[in-house]
Amino acid sequence: MFSIFRNKRKSVLPLMVDVHSHLLPGIDDGVKSLEQSIELIQQFYELGFSKLITTPHIIKEYYPNTPQIIREKLAEVQMAVKAKGIPVVIEAAAEYYLEDMVGKDLTKEEFILLGPDYLLFETSYINEPAFLKDVIFNLLSMGLKPVLAHPERYVYLQNNSSLLHELVERGALLQININSLSGYYSGAAKKLAEKIIDLKWLSFLGTDCHNQRHMNALHKTLQKSSHFKKALDLDLLNNNL
């Protein structure tokens, strides 16, 4: 039976909306079953979230999801959440792979977005994509607001924060993973995440939750990260969605 009480010891409040997770079962590297999805959504509620915008990968070679696939799976999860009586709003967008957007004549209507116009995208982790700046420009030209997922995890940005500043100046918004603030991914990711917060480049916080292991790490991060509290003092856009 699900508790109606929030967890008083560990809380993300005043952060109400998560903008990055993988909670639609069986369509990417996130949760594998509807039961796992519901278990995590209950825990999100207990942490203080009232809305989750889950963002399955769209990577042509590995996860060739479409808006139709995502919306059908979302409806399944929404029905289960309602049946369990968990008072959390569940919506879906997508996490797009930048390289799949190169050289394509795309329109705004083809994307599944965060809110009306934010597009979440990721890149390869090691090398700077050759068309990174071009894709950001093209998205902006379409009237979209590009949101770079977990920039702190990219090695090419860990070694070149001036490039990251240039991307921000060009109009890219940044979303860091909360668990980066405890060193969950690496010490280098933690260092860059903290720098992004210190320099006030941050627009969104996200959990990037794929499974129970990530949720367990999130609880630990909330207990020990002073930079998480510092991030909450910034003008984050999460709660506007």
C-alpha positions, 0 to 999 in steps of 0.5 A, a space after each residue: 500500500 502506498 504511503 500518502 506522506 512525504 519523506 521528511 528526511 530526504 527531500 528535493 523540495 522546492 524542486 517540484 518537477 523532474 525533467 530527465 528520467 527513463 521511466 517508460 518500461 522496455 523502450 530504452 535502457 531505463 526501467 524494464 517493467 511497469 512494476 519497476 516504473 510504479 515503484 520508482 514513481 512512488 519514491 519520486 513522490 515521497 521525495 517531493 516531486 509532483 510532476 515527472 517529465 520522463 525522457 526516453 532515449 531516441 537513438 536511431 541505432 539503439 533505441 529507435 523510438 518515435 513520438 507514437 511509441 513514447 505516447 502509447 507507453 506513457 498512457 500505460 504508465 499514466 493508467 497504472 499511476 492513476 490506479 495506484 492513487 499516486 498523486 504525481 503528474 506523468 508526462 513524456 518528452 525525449 532525450 535526442 541524440 545529437 548525431 541523429 539530427 545532423 543533415 536532416 530537414 527537421 521541423 519543430 512539430 516532429 519533436 516531442 518536447 519538454 513543455 512547449 519548446 525545450 528540446 533535451 539532447 545528448 551527445 557522444 561522451 568522449 569527443 566534441 561532435 563536429 556539428 554541435 554548434 550547428 545543431 544548436 543554431 538550427 534548433 534555435 532557428 526552429 524556435 526551439 530552446 536546446 537543453 544539453 543533458 548532463 554536460 558535466 559527464 562529457 569528457 570533451 567538456 570536462 577538459 574544456 569548460 571554455 567551450 561549455 561557456 561558448 555553448 551557453 553564450 550561443 543559446 544552449 541551456 544546461 541540465 545537470 544530473 543531481 547525482 553528479 553532485 555526489 561524484 556518482 559518475 566521476 570526480 571530474 563530473 562532480 567538479 564540472 557540475 559544481 562549477 556550472 552551479 557556481 557560475 550560474 550557468 544552470 537552467 535545469 536539474 534532472 535525476 536521469 533516473 533509470 533504475 533503483 540504483 540511481 534512486 538509492 544514489 539520489 537519496 545519498 546525494 540529497 544527504 550530503 551535497 551542499 551544491 544541490 542546495 546552492 542550485 536550488 537558489 538559482 533561477 531554475 526552469 524546472 517548476 515552470 514546466 
